[in-house]
């Protein structure tokens, strides 16, 4: 059975993510909400071993708790020379109270002896769409790059200043937001989500 999709809860209180999805759904009959609209919903512990597990855990919890379709994401940086770290620990890689700079500095410190050709890495984003009736969809976006030896640029957030995107010859920290959205892991996942929504509710893909 296909569940009607006229209300959707974004399983985050991140305003930037909300605006991003809101723009995608503009002009449709989908009423987009976020966890900011439901302050009594408890925090969700992200203890999965994969991005898929964490995204599904968040979306399932919100869908079950509120009885509404829910969309959640989990994302991070995976470095080959570090056996895939920081991975699902990307947001907590330098400790629970660390900031973006401390996290990417730890990565740079751990890769001091790694030669340039072996500094391959990728950003990964997984979106999970879960309906109260049990229907689930996953959308995975990936962006390949290299880890720089020092940060470049002041844009973006997280590990962006040390992630080099070869096709443009710039770090993610040097890209404009518009350009980053065209090539990023989250942008790629959102395009897959948009294609699903196009088929589900007639949404025209424009991202």
C-alpha positions in Angstrom: 0.0 0.0 0.0 1.3 3.4 -0.9 1.1 5.9 1.9 -0.3 9.4 1.1 2.5 12.0 1.4 0.9 15.4 2.3 2.9 16.0 5.5 6.6 15.3 6.1 8.7 15.7 9.2 12.3 16.5 8.7 14.0 14.7 11.6 16.3 17.5 12.6 16.3 21.0 14.2 18.9 22.2 11.7 17.5 25.3 10.0 19.8 25.0 7.0 18.6 21.5 6.2 15.0 22.5 6.7 15.4 25.4 4.2 17.1 23.1 1.7 14.2 20.6 1.7 11.6 23.3 1.9 13.0 24.8 -1.3 12.8 21.4 -3.0 9.1 21.0 -2.0 8.0 24.6 -2.8 4.9 24.6 -4.9 3.7 21.2 -3.8 0.9 20.3 -1.4 3.4 18.7 1.1 3.4 20.5 4.5 7.0 20.3 5.7 7.6 20.2 9.5 10.8 19.8 11.6 11.5 18.6 15.1 11.4 22.3 16.1 7.6 21.9 15.7 7.6 19.0 18.2 9.8 20.0 21.2 8.6 17.1 23.3 10.2 14.5 21.0 13.3 13.2 22.8 16.8 13.3 21.4 17.8 10.3 19.2 21.1 8.6 20.0 23.0 7.9 16.8 24.8 4.6 17.7 24.6 2.7 14.4 27.6 1.3 12.6 26.6 2.8 9.2 25.1 6.0 7.8 22.1 3.9 6.7 21.5 2.6 10.3 21.7 6.0 11.8 19.4 7.7 9.2 16.9 4.9 9.5 16.9 4.9 13.3 16.1 8.6 13.4 13.4 8.5 10.7 11.8 5.4 12.2 11.7 6.9 15.6 10.1 10.1 14.4 7.6 8.3 12.1 6.6 5.9 15.0 6.4 8.7 17.6 4.4 11.2 15.5 2.5 9.0 13.1 3.8 11.0 10.2 6.2 10.3 7.3 9.8 11.3 8.4 13.0 12.2 6.5 16.4 11.9 8.3 19.9 12.1 7.1 23.3 11.0 8.3 26.6 12.0 6.7 30.3 12.1 7.2 33.8 11.9 5.8 35.4 8.5 5.0 39.2 8.5 4.5 40.7 5.4 2.9 44.1 5.7 4.7 42.3 5.8 8.0 40.3 2.7 7.3 37.2 4.7 6.6 37.4 7.0 9.7 36.0 9.3 10.9 32.9 7.8 9.1 29.8 7.8 11.3 31.9 9.4 14.1 32.6 12.5 11.9 30.7 14.9 14.2 32.3 13.5 17.3 35.8 12.6 16.0 37.7 15.0 18.4 35.4 14.5 21.4 31.9 15.5 22.4 32.7 19.1 22.9 35.0 19.7 19.9 34.5 22.1 17.1 35.0 21.7 13.3 38.6 22.9 13.4 39.6 20.4 16.1 38.0 17.6 14.1 39.7 18.3 10.8 43.0 19.0 12.6 42.9 15.5 14.1 42.4 14.1 10.6 45.4 16.1 9.3 47.6 15.0 12.2 46.7 11.3 11.6 47.7 11.7 7.9 51.0 13.5 8.2 52.9 10.6 6.8 50.4 9.6 4.1 51.6 10.3 0.5 49.5 12.5 -1.8 48.2 9.7 -4.1 47.0 7.7 -1.1 45.0 10.6 0.5 41.8 9.6 -1.2 38.5 10.2 0.7 34.8 10.7 0.1 31.9 12.5 1.7 28.8 10.3 2.1 25.2 11.3 2.8 22.3 8.9 3.4 18.7 10.1 3.5 16.1 7.8 5.0 12.4 8.3 4.2 10.1 6.3 6.5 6.3 6.1 6.5 4.3 5.1 9.6 2.9 2.1 7.7 6.4 0.6 7.3 7.4 1.8 3.8 11.0 2.9 3.7 13.3 4.4 1.1 17.0 5.2 1.2 18.9 7.7 -0.9 22.7 7.6 -0.9 24.9 10.4 -2.2 28.7 10.3 -2.5 31.4 12.8 -3.5 35.0 11.7 -4.1 38.0 13.8 -3.3 41.4 14.0 -1.6 42.5 15.2 1.9 44.7 18.3 1.7 47.8 18.8 3.9 46.4 22.1 5.3 43.0 23.8 5.3 41.9 26.0 2.4 39.0 28.4 2.3 36.6 29.7 4.9 33.3 28.5 3.5 31.2 25.5 4.3 31.5 23.7 7.6 32.9 20.5 9.1 35.7 19.0 7.1 35.1 21.2 4.0 38.4 23.1 4.2 40.5 20.0 4.0 38.5 18.2 1.3 39.9 18.8 -2.2 37.5 18.4 -5.2 39.8 17.6 -8.1 37.3 18.4 -10.9 37.2 22.0 -9.9 40.7 22.3 -8.3 39.3 23.7 -5.1 38.5 22.6 -1.6 34.9 22.5 -0.4 35.8 25.4 1.8 36.6 27.4 -1.3 33.3 26.7 -3.2 30.3 28.9 -3.2 27.2 27.3 -1.6 25.5 27.1 -5.0 28.5 25.2 -6.6 28.9 22.9 -3.6 25.3 21.9 -3.8 25.8 20.8 -7.4 28.5 18.4 -6.6 28.2 17.5 -3.0 27.2 14.2 -1.3 24.1 15.8 0.1 23.2 17.4 -3.2 23.5 14.0 -4.9 21.3 12.4 -2.3 18.8 15.1 -2.6 18.6 14.7 -6.3 17.7 11.0 -5.8 15.1 12.1 -3.3 13.7 14.6 -5.7 13.4 12.0 -8.4 11.4 9.8 -6.0 9.2 12.8 -5.1 8.7 13.6 -8.7 7.2 10.2 -9.3 5.3 10.2 -5.9 3.6 13.6 -6.0 4.5 15.1 -9.3 7.4 17.2 -8.0 9.5 18.6 -10.8 13.2 18.0 -10.1 15.0 21.4 -10.1 18.0 20.8 -7.9 
